[in-house]
Amino acid sequence: MNEAKQLIQQITEGIQEKKGKNIVVADLTQIGDTICNYFIICQGNSPSQVTAIVESVKEYARKGAHARPYSIDGLRNAEWVAMDYADVLVHVFLPEVRSFYDLEHLWADAQLTQIPDLD
């Protein structure tokens, strides 16, 4: 398994560990001039859940893929937190903020993979 796929797997598990929902992996590798190769988009129901998801993703990525984020933005109000892993950008949203920005629609020409919610 290549490094990006391994990292995506670990990030996904980290999100699911904290009950993050509506996980979408956008594969941007076939699109020119993008800032990264993959987006992972998910949501938490409250700022505290968003923060918990971010912490869980950090932990899983570090342990399972030996990766640390270059930067994390948005933790102050935890409505939209972006985590930069160079090739992979993770976006953790509150539901209403996610629907407002609608990243999936912006990247509609990307290959989108919906990860089923764990309940």
N, CA, C and O atoms as a GROMACS GRO file, in nm:
protein
  476
    1MET      N    1   0.085  -0.118   0.000
    1MET     CA    2   0.000   0.000   0.000
    1MET      C    3   0.090   0.124   0.000
    1MET      O    4   0.183   0.133   0.080
    2ASN      N    5   0.062   0.220  -0.089
    2ASN     CA    6   0.148   0.338  -0.091
    2ASN      C    7   0.121   0.429   0.028
    2ASN      O    8   0.022   0.412   0.100
    3GLU      N    9   0.210   0.526   0.048
    3GLU     CA   10   0.202   0.610   0.168
    3GLU      C   11   0.071   0.688   0.177
    3GLU      O   12   0.011   0.696   0.284
    4ALA      N   13   0.026   0.745   0.066
    4ALA     CA   14  -0.098   0.823   0.068
    4ALA      C   15  -0.217   0.735   0.106
    4ALA      O   16  -0.300   0.775   0.187
    5LYS      N   17  -0.225   0.616   0.047
    5LYS     CA   18  -0.337   0.526   0.077
    5LYS      C   19  -0.334   0.483   0.224
    5LYS      O   20  -0.437   0.476   0.290
    6GLN      N   21  -0.214   0.456   0.274
    6GLN     CA   22  -0.198   0.419   0.415
    6GLN      C   23  -0.246   0.534   0.505
    6GLN      O   24  -0.317   0.512   0.602
    7LEU      N   25  -0.204   0.655   0.470
    7LEU     CA   26  -0.243   0.773   0.548
    7LEU      C   27  -0.395   0.793   0.544
    7LEU      O   28  -0.457   0.821   0.646
    8ILE      N   29  -0.454   0.779   0.425
    8ILE     CA   30  -0.600   0.794   0.411
    8ILE      C   31  -0.672   0.692   0.499
    8ILE      O   32  -0.771   0.725   0.564
    9GLN      N   33  -0.624   0.570   0.498
    9GLN     CA   34  -0.684   0.464   0.580
    9GLN      C   35  -0.679   0.501   0.728
    9GLN      O   36  -0.779   0.488   0.800
   10GLN      N   37  -0.564   0.549   0.774
   10GLN     CA   38  -0.548   0.585   0.915
   10GLN      C   39  -0.636   0.705   0.951
   10GLN      O   40  -0.698   0.708   1.057
   11ILE      N   41  -0.640   0.805   0.863
   11ILE     CA   42  -0.722   0.924   0.887
   11ILE      C   43  -0.869   0.884   0.898
   11ILE      O   44  -0.941   0.930   0.986
   12THR      N   45  -0.913   0.797   0.805
   12THR     CA   46  -1.052   0.751   0.806
   12THR      C   47  -1.085   0.680   0.937
   12THR      O   48  -1.190   0.703   0.996
   13GLU      N   49  -0.994   0.594   0.982
   13GLU     CA   50  -1.017   0.524   1.108
   13GLU      C   51  -1.021   0.622   1.225
   13GLU      O   52  -1.101   0.605   1.317
   14GLY      N   53  -0.936   0.724   1.221
   14GLY     CA   54  -0.936   0.825   1.326
   14GLY      C   55  -1.067   0.901   1.331
   14GLY      O   56  -1.118   0.931   1.439
   15ILE      N   57  -1.122   0.931   1.214
   15ILE     CA   58  -1.252   1.000   1.206
   15ILE      C   59  -1.361   0.910   1.263
   15ILE      O   60  -1.443   0.954   1.344
   16GLN      N   61  -1.362   0.784   1.220
   16GLN     CA   62  -1.466   0.690   1.263
   16GLN      C   63  -1.458   0.663   1.413
   16GLN      O   64  -1.560   0.642   1.478
   17GLU      N   65  -1.338   0.664   1.467
   17GLU     CA   66  -1.318   0.640   1.610
   17GLU      C   67  -1.397   0.740   1.693
   17GLU      O   68  -1.446   0.706   1.801
   18LYS      N   69  -1.410   0.863   1.645
   18LYS     CA   70  -1.484   0.967   1.717
   18LYS      C   71  -1.621   0.992   1.656
   18LYS      O   72  -1.680   1.098   1.675
   19LYS      N   73  -1.671   0.894   1.581
   19LYS     CA   74  -1.806   0.900   1.524
   19LYS      C   75  -1.826   1.014   1.425
   19LYS      O   76  -1.936   1.067   1.413
   20GLY      N   77  -1.719   1.051   1.353
   20GLY     CA   78  -1.734   1.148   1.245
   20GLY      C   79  -1.824   1.088   1.137
   20GLY      O   80  -1.821   0.967   1.115
   21LYS      N   81  -1.902   1.171   1.071
   21LYS     CA   82  -2.002   1.123   0.975
   21LYS      C   83  -1.975   1.177   0.834
   21LYS      O   84  -1.896   1.269   0.814
   22ASN      N   85  -2.044   1.115   0.737
   22ASN     CA   86  -2.041   1.159   0.597
   22ASN      C   87  -1.899   1.180   0.546
   22ASN      O   88  -1.865   1.287   0.495
   23ILE      N   89  -1.817   1.077   0.562
   23ILE     CA   90  -1.678   1.087   0.518
   23ILE      C   91  -1.672   1.070   0.366
   23ILE      O   92  -1.725   0.974   0.311
   24VAL      N   93  -1.608   1.165   0.301
   24VAL     CA   94  -1.587   1.158   0.157
   24VAL      C   95  -1.438   1.174   0.129
   24VAL      O   96  -1.374   1.265   0.181
   25VAL      N   97  -1.385   1.084   0.047
   25VAL     CA   98  -1.247   1.097   0.001
   25VAL      C   99  -1.252   1.144  -0.145
   25VAL      O  100  -1.309   1.076  -0.230
   26ALA      N  101  -1.192   1.259  -0.171
   26ALA     CA  102  -1.186   1.313  -0.308
   26ALA      C  103  -1.047   1.288  -0.362
   26ALA      O  104  -0.948   1.337  -0.308
   27ASP      N  105  -1.040   1.211  -0.469
   27ASP     CA  106  -0.914   1.181  -0.536
   27ASP      C  107  -0.891   1.287  -0.644
   27ASP      O  108  -0.961   1.290  -0.745
   28LEU      N  109  -0.792   1.373  -0.621
   28LEU     CA  110  -0.765   1.484  -0.713
   28LEU      C  111  -0.647   1.454  -0.805
   28LEU      O  112  -0.600   1.542  -0.877
   29THR      N  113  -0.599   1.329  -0.804
   29THR     CA  114  -0.476   1.298  -0.878
   29THR      C  115  -0.491   1.314  -1.029
   29THR      O  116  -0.392   1.333  -1.099
   30GLN      N  117  -0.614   1.307  -1.080
   30GLN     CA  118  -0.635   1.322  -1.225
   30GLN      C  119  -0.663   1.466  -1.267
   30GLN      O  120  -0.688   1.493  -1.384
   31ILE      N  121  -0.657   1.558  -1.170
   31ILE     CA  122  -0.689   1.698  -1.198
   31ILE      C  123  -0.560   1.778  -1.191
   31ILE      O  124  -0.483   1.764  -1.096
   32GLY      N  125  -0.536   1.862  -1.289
   32GLY     CA  126  -0.413   1.941  -1.289
   32GLY      C  127  -0.418   2.055  -1.189
   32GLY      O  128  -0.526   2.099  -1.151
   33ASP      N  129  -0.301   2.102  -1.146
   33ASP     CA  130  -0.288   2.224  -1.064
   33ASP      C  131  -0.369   2.221  -0.936
   33ASP      O  132  -0.439   2.318  -0.905
   34THR      N  133  -0.360   2.114  -0.860
   34THR     CA  134  -0.428   2.111  -0.730
   34THR      C  135  -0.322   2.126  -0.620
   34THR      O  136  -0.205   2.096  -0.642
   35ILE      N  137  -0.366   2.171  -0.503
   35ILE     CA  138  -0.271   2.191  -0.394
   35ILE      C  139  -0.234   2.060  -0.324
   35ILE      O  140  -0.138   2.056  -0.249
   36CYS      N  141  -0.311   1.955  -0.350
   36CYS     CA  142  -0.282   1.826  -0.288
   36CYS      C  143  -0.340   1.716  -0.378
   36CYS      O  144  -0.404   1.745  -0.479
   37ASN      N  145  -0.319   1.592  -0.341
   37ASN     CA  146  -0.372   1.480  -0.420
   37ASN      C  147  -0.506   1.428  -0.370
   37ASN      O  148  -0.584   1.371  -0.447
   38TYR      N  149  -0.532   1.447  -0.242
   38TYR     CA  150  -0.656   1.395  -0.183
   38TYR      C  151  -0.714   1.494  -0.083
   38TYR      O  152  -0.640   1.559  -0.008
   39PHE      N  153  -0.846   1.505  -0.083
   39PHE     CA  154  -0.921   1.573   0.023
   39PHE      C  155  -0.995   1.464   0.098
   39PHE      O  156  -1.048   1.371   0.038
   40ILE      N  157  -0.999   1.477   0.229
   40ILE     CA  158  -1.090   1.394   0.308
   40ILE      C  159  -1.181   1.491   0.381
   40ILE      O  160  -1.134   1.578   0.455
   41ILE      N  161  -1.310   1.476   0.361
   41ILE     CA  162  -1.408   1.568   0.416
   41ILE      C  163  -1.499   1.488   0.509
   41ILE      O  164  -1.544   1.379   0.475
   42CYS      N  165  -1.526   1.544   0.627
   42CYS     CA  166  -1.618   1.478   0.720
   42CYS      C  167  -1.681   1.583   0.809
   42CYS      O  168  -1.651   1.701   0.797
   43GLN      N  169  -1.768   1.538   0.898
   43GLN     CA  170  -1.832   1.633   0.988
   43GLN      C  171  -1.852   1.574   1.127
   43GLN      O  172  -1.864   1.453   1.146
   44GLY      N  173  -1.857   1.668   1.222
   44GLY     CA  174  -1.892   1.636   1.360
   44GLY      C  175  -2.008   1.725   1.398
   44GLY      O  176  -2.029   1.830   1.338
   45ASN      N  177  -2.084   1.684   1.498
   45ASN     CA  178  -2.209   1.755   1.531
   45ASN      C  179  -2.191   1.876   1.619
   45ASN      O  180  -2.284   1.956   1.634
   46SER      N  181  -2.074   1.893   1.679
   46SER     CA  182  -2.052   2.007   1.770
   46SER      C  183  -1.905   2.046   1.761
   46SER      O  184  -1.822   1.965   1.719
   47PRO      N  185  -1.871   2.168   1.802
   47PRO     CA  186  -1.728   2.206   1.805
   47PRO      C  187  -1.644   2.110   1.888
   47PRO      O  188  -1.530   2.081   1.851
   48SER      N  189  -1.698   2.060   1.999
   48SER     CA  190  -1.618   1.966   2.079
   48SER      C  191  -1.597   1.834   2.006
   48SER      O  192  -1.490   1.773   2.019
   49GLN      N  193  -1.697   1.788   1.928
   49GLN     CA  194  -1.676   1.665   1.850
   49GLN      C  195  -1.578   1.690   1.736
   49GLN      O  196  -1.494   1.605   1.708
   50VAL      N  197  -1.587   1.806   1.671
   50VAL     CA  198  -1.491   1.840   1.566
   50VAL      C  199  -1.348   1.835   1.622
   50VAL      O  200  -1.258   1.779   1.559
   51THR      N  201  -1.328   1.895   1.739
   51THR     CA  202  -1.196   1.895   1.803
   51THR      C  203  -1.151   1.753   1.835
   51THR      O  204  -1.035   1.719   1.815
   52ALA      N  205  -1.242   1.671   1.886
   52ALA     CA  206  -1.209   1.532   1.919
   52ALA      C  207  -1.169   1.454   1.793
   52ALA      O  208  -1.076   1.374   1.797
   53ILE      N  209  -1.239   1.478   1.682
   53ILE     CA  210  -1.205   1.411   1.555
   53ILE      C  211  -1.064   1.452   1.512
   53ILE      O  212  -0.985   1.367   1.472
   54VAL      N  213  -1.033   1.581   1.520
   54VAL     CA  214  -0.901   1.630   1.482
   54VAL      C  215  -0.792   1.562   1.565
   54VAL      O  216  -0.690   1.517   1.511
   55GLU      N  217  -0.813   1.555   1.696
   55GLU     CA  218  -0.714   1.491   1.785
   55GLU      C  219  -0.699   1.342   1.750
   55GLU      O  220  -0.588   1.289   1.750
   56SER      N  221  -0.810   1.277   1.722
   56SER     CA  222  -0.806   1.135   1.687
   56SER      C  223  -0.733   1.112   1.555
   56SER      O  224  -0.653   1.020   1.543
   57VAL      N  225  -0.760   1.197   1.456
   57VAL     CA  226  -0.691   1.187   1.326
   57VAL      C  227  -0.540   1.204   1.347
   57VAL      O  228  -0.461   1.128   1.290
   58LYS      N  229  -0.501   1.302   1.427
   58LYS     CA  230  -0.358   1.324   1.454
   58LYS      C  231  -0.293   1.198   1.510
   58LYS      O  232  -0.186   1.157   1.467
   59GLU      N  233  -0.362   1.138   1.608
   59GLU     CA  234  -0.312   1.020   1.676
   59GLU      C  235  -0.300   0.901   1.580
   59GLU      O  236  -0.196   0.835   1.573
   60TYR      N  237  -0.407   0.873   1.505
   60TYR     CA  238  -0.407   0.759   1.412
   60TYR      C  239  -0.303   0.778   1.302
   60TYR      O  240  -0.233   0.683   1.266
   61ALA      N  241  -0.292   0.899   1.249
   61ALA     CA  242  -0.196   0.924   1.140
   61ALA      C  243  -0.054   0.908   1.191
   61ALA      O  244   0.033   0.856   1.120
   62ARG      N  245  -0.030   0.952   1.314
   62ARG     CA  246   0.104   0.943   1.370
   62ARG      C  247   0.141   0.797   1.396
   62ARG      O  248   0.250   0.752   1.361
   63LYS      N  249   0.049   0.724   1.460
   63LYS     CA  250   0.078   0.585   1.496
   63LYS      C  251   0.077   0.492   1.374
   63LYS      O  252   0.165   0.407   1.360
   64GLY      N  253  -0.021   0.510   1.286
   64GLY     CA  254  -0.040   0.413   1.178
   64GLY      C  255   0.032   0.446   1.049
   64GLY      O  256   0.058   0.357   0.968
   65ALA      N  257   0.065   0.574   1.028
   65ALA     CA  258   0.129   0.612   0.902
   65ALA      C  259   0.254   0.699   0.926
   65ALA      O  260   0.313   0.750   0.831
   66HIS      N  261   0.293   0.714   1.051
   66HIS     CA  262   0.411   0.795   1.088
   66HIS      C  263   0.406   0.933   1.023
   66HIS      O  264   0.508   0.984   0.975
   67ALA      N  265   0.287   0.993   1.023
   67ALA     CA  266   0.268   1.124   0.959
   67ALA      C  267   0.222   1.224   1.063
   67ALA      O  268   0.142   1.193   1.152
   68ARG      N  269   0.273   1.346   1.049
   68ARG     CA  270   0.228   1.457   1.134
   68ARG      C  271   0.180   1.568   1.042
   68ARG      O  272   0.237   1.591   0.935
   69PRO      N  273   0.074   1.638   1.083
   69PRO     CA  274   0.025   1.747   0.998
   69PRO      C  275   0.125   1.862   0.994
   69PRO      O  276   0.187   1.896   1.096
   70TYR      N  277   0.140   1.923   0.876
   70TYR     CA  278   0.226   2.041   0.864
   70TYR      C  279   0.159   2.160   0.933
   70TYR      O  280   0.226   2.244   0.992
   71SER      N  281   0.028   2.166   0.924
   71SER     CA  282  -0.045   2.271   0.994
   71SER      C  283  -0.188   2.227   1.017
   71SER      O  284  -0.241   2.139   0.950
   72ILE      N  285  -0.249   2.292   1.116
   72ILE     CA  286  -0.391   2.271   1.148
   72ILE      C  287  -0.451   2.409   1.168
   72ILE      O  288  -0.404   2.486   1.251
   73ASP      N  289  -0.555   2.441   1.092
   73ASP     CA  290  -0.620   2.571   1.102
   73ASP      C  291  -0.766   2.554   1.140
   73ASP      O  292  -0.831   2.458   1.098
   74GLY      N  293  -0.817   2.647   1.220
   74GLY     CA  294  -0.960   2.651   1.249
   74GLY      C  295  -0.999   2.596   1.384
   74GLY      O  296  -1.118   2.593   1.417
   75LEU      N  297  -0.902   2.554   1.465
   75LEU     CA  298  -0.937   2.494   1.594
   75LEU      C  299  -0.999   2.593   1.691
   75LEU      O  300  -1.071   2.553   1.782
   76ARG      N  301  -0.974   2.723   1.674
   76ARG     CA  302  -1.023   2.820   1.772
   76ARG      C  303  -1.175   2.813   1.783
   76ARG      O  304  -1.228   2.804   1.894
   77ASN      N  305  -1.246   2.818   1.669
   77ASN     CA  306  -1.392   2.807   1.678
   77ASN      C  307  -1.443   2.669   1.638
   77ASN      O  308  -1.560   2.638   1.658
   78ALA      N  309  -1.356   2.585   1.581
   78ALA     CA  310  -1.386   2.444   1.550
   78ALA      C  311  -1.515   2.427   1.470
   78ALA      O  312  -1.593   2.335   1.495
   79GLU      N  313  -1.537   2.516   1.373
   79GLU     CA  314  -1.650   2.500   1.281
   79GLU      C  315  -1.603   2.435   1.151
   79GLU      O  316  -1.676   2.359   1.088
   80TRP      N  317  -1.480   2.467   1.114
   80TRP     CA  318  -1.416   2.407   0.997
   80TRP      C  319  -1.268   2.400   1.030
   80TRP      O  320  -1.200   2.502   1.035
   81VAL      N  321  -1.219   2.280   1.051
   81VAL     CA  322  -1.078   2.260   1.080
   81VAL      C  323  -1.014   2.193   0.960
   81VAL      O  324  -1.060   2.090   0.912
   82ALA      N  325  -0.905   2.253   0.911
   82ALA     CA  326  -0.829   2.196   0.800
   82ALA      C  327  -0.697   2.144   0.854
   82ALA      O  328  -0.626   2.213   0.928
   83MET      N  329  -0.665   2.020   0.817
   83MET     CA  330  -0.540   1.957   0.858
   83MET      C  331  -0.459   1.929   0.732
   83MET      O  332  -0.508   1.862   0.641
   84ASP      N  333  -0.336   1.979   0.727
   84ASP     CA  334  -0.253   1.968   0.608
   84ASP      C  335  -0.148   1.859   0.626
   84ASP      O  336  -0.054   1.874   0.704
   85TYR      N  337  -0.166   1.749   0.552
   85TYR     CA  338  -0.066   1.641   0.549
   85TYR      C  339   0.004   1.640   0.413
   85TYR      O  340   0.038   1.532   0.363
   86ALA      N  341   0.028   1.756   0.353
   86ALA     CA  342   0.093   1.771   0.222
   86ALA      C  343   0.010   1.711   0.109
   86ALA      O  344  -0.062   1.783   0.041
   87ASP      N  345   0.018   1.580   0.087
   87ASP     CA  346  -0.058   1.515  -0.020
   87ASP      C  347  -0.206   1.501   0.013
   87ASP      O  348  -0.290   1.486  -0.077
   88VAL      N  349  -0.238   1.505   0.142
   88VAL     CA  350  -0.374   1.482   0.188
   88VAL      C  351  -0.418   1.600   0.275
   88VAL      O  352  -0.350   1.635   0.371
   89LEU      N  353  -0.531   1.661   0.239
   89LEU     CA  354  -0.589   1.767   0.323
   89LEU      C  355  -0.716   1.712   0.386
   89LEU      O  356  -0.802   1.656   0.318
   90VAL      N  357  -0.728   1.727   0.517
   90VAL     CA  358  -0.844   1.678   0.590
   90VAL      C  359  -0.928   1.799   0.631
   90VAL      O  360  -0.876   1.895   0.688
   91HIS      N  361  -1.057   1.793   0.602
   91HIS     CA  362  -1.150   1.899   0.641
   91HIS      C  363  -1.254   1.841   0.734
   91HIS      O  364  -1.327   1.748   0.698
   92VAL      N  365  -1.261   1.895   0.856
   92VAL     CA  366  -1.359   1.850   0.955
   92VAL      C  367  -1.454   1.967   0.979
   92VAL      O  368  -1.414   2.072   1.028
   93PHE      N  369  -1.580   1.948   0.943
   93PHE     CA  370  -1.679   2.055   0.946
   93PHE      C  371  -1.788   2.031   1.049
   93PHE      O  372  -1.813   1.917   1.090
   94LEU      N  373  -1.853   2.140   1.092
   94LEU     CA  374  -1.988   2.130   1.146
   94LEU      C  375  -2.082   2.116   1.027
   94LEU      O  376  -2.052   2.170   0.920
   95PRO      N  377  -2.195   2.045   1.041
   95PRO     CA  378  -2.282   2.019   0.924
   95PRO      C  379  -2.323   2.144   0.847
   95PRO      O  380  -2.318   2.144   0.724
   96GLU      N  381  -2.364   2.250   0.916
   96GLU     CA  382  -2.413   2.369   0.845
   96GLU      C  383  -2.300   2.442   0.772
   96GLU      O  384  -2.323   2.501   0.666
   97VAL      N  385  -2.180   2.437   0.827
   97VAL     CA  386  -2.065   2.501   0.761
   97VAL      C  387  -2.026   2.418   0.638
   97VAL      O  388  -1.991   2.472   0.533
   98ARG      N  389  -2.032   2.287   0.654
   98ARG     CA  390  -2.000   2.200   0.540
   98ARG      C  391  -2.096   2.224   0.425
   98ARG      O  392  -2.052   2.236   0.310
   99SER      N  393  -2.225   2.232   0.453
   99SER     CA  394  -2.319   2.250   0.342
   99SER      C  395  -2.304   2.389   0.281
   99SER      O  396  -2.329   2.407   0.162
  100PHE      N  397  -2.264   2.489   0.361
  100PHE     CA  398  -2.242   2.623   0.308
  100PHE      C  399  -2.127   2.624   0.207
  100PHE      O  400  -2.141   2.680   0.098
  101TYR      N  401  -2.014   2.564   0.242
  101TYR     CA  402  -1.897   2.567   0.153
  101TYR      C  403  -1.901   2.461   0.044
  101TYR      O  404  -1.844   2.479  -0.063
  102ASP      N  405  -1.970   2.349   0.072
  102ASP     CA  406  -1.997   2.246  -0.029
  102ASP      C  407  -1.874   2.209  -0.113
  102ASP      O  408  -1.877   2.216  -0.236
  103LEU      N  409  -1.767   2.169  -0.045
  103LEU     CA  410  -1.642   2.136  -0.114
  103LEU      C  411  -1.660   2.023  -0.216
  103LEU      O  412  -1.596   2.023  -0.322
  104GLU      N  413  -1.747   1.927  -0.184
  104GLU     CA  414  -1.767   1.817  -0.279
  104GLU      C  415  -1.814   1.870  -0.414
  104GLU      O  416  -1.772   1.820  -0.518
  105HIS      N  417  -1.900   1.971  -0.411
  105HIS     CA  418  -1.950   2.029  -0.536
  105HIS      C  419  -1.839   2.104  -0.610
  105HIS      O  420  -1.829   2.097  -0.732
  106LEU      N  421  -1.756   2.176  -0.535
  106LEU     CA  422  -1.645   2.249  -0.596
  106LEU      C  423  -1.549   2.154  -0.668
  106LEU      O  424  -1.493   2.188  -0.773
  107TRP      N  425  -1.532   2.036  -0.611
  107TRP     CA  426  -1.440   1.938  -0.669
  107TRP      C  427  -1.518   1.825  -0.736
  107TRP      O  428  -1.479   1.708  -0.728
  108ALA      N  429  -1.627   1.860  -0.800
  108ALA     CA  430  -1.715   1.757  -0.857
  108ALA      C  431  -1.646   1.672  -0.963
  108ALA      O  432  -1.686   1.558  -0.986
  109ASP      N  433  -1.542   1.727  -1.028
  109ASP     CA  434  -1.472   1.647  -1.130
  109ASP      C  435  -1.370   1.552  -1.068
  109ASP      O  436  -1.305   1.476  -1.139
  110ALA      N  437  -1.354   1.557  -0.937
  110ALA     CA  438  -1.268   1.461  -0.868
  110ALA      C  439  -1.343   1.329  -0.854
  110ALA      O  440  -1.466   1.325  -0.861
  111GLN      N  441  -1.268   1.222  -0.834
  111GLN     CA  442  -1.332   1.093  -0.805
  111GLN      C  443  -1.366   1.092  -0.656
  111GLN      O  444  -1.277   1.094  -0.571
  112LEU      N  445  -1.496   1.090  -0.625
  112LEU     CA  446  -1.542   1.095  -0.486
  112LEU      C  447  -1.578   0.956  -0.436
  112LEU      O  448  -1.650   0.881  -0.502
  113THR      N  449  -1.526   0.922  -0.320
  113THR     CA  450  -1.557   0.794  -0.258
  113THR      C  451  -1.624   0.821  -0.124
  113THR      O  452  -1.565   0.885  -0.037
  114GLN      N  453  -1.746   0.774  -0.109
  114GLN     CA  454  -1.820   0.790   0.017
  114GLN      C  455  -1.784   0.673   0.108
  114GLN      O  456  -1.796   0.557   0.069
  115ILE      N  457  -1.740   0.704   0.230
  115ILE     CA  458  -1.710   0.598   0.328
  115ILE      C  459  -1.834   0.582   0.415
  115ILE      O  460  -1.881   0.680   0.473
  116PRO      N  461  -1.888   0.461   0.426
  116PRO     CA  462  -2.010   0.442   0.505
  116PRO      C  463  -1.987   0.481   0.652
  116PRO      O  464  -1.880   0.457   0.707
  117ASP      N  465  -2.089   0.541   0.714
  117ASP     CA  466  -2.082   0.573   0.857
  117ASP      C  467  -2.077   0.445   0.938
  117ASP      O  468  -2.142   0.346   0.904
  118LEU      N  469  -2.000   0.447   1.045
  118LEU     CA  470  -2.003   0.337   1.142
  118LEU      C  471  -2.103   0.377   1.249
  118LEU      O  472  -2.095   0.487   1.303
  119ASP      N  473  -2.195   0.288   1.281
  119ASP     CA  474  -2.291   0.324   1.387
  119ASP      C  475  -2.286   0.224   1.501
  119ASP      O  476  -2.359   0.238   1.598
   0.00000   0.00000   0.00000
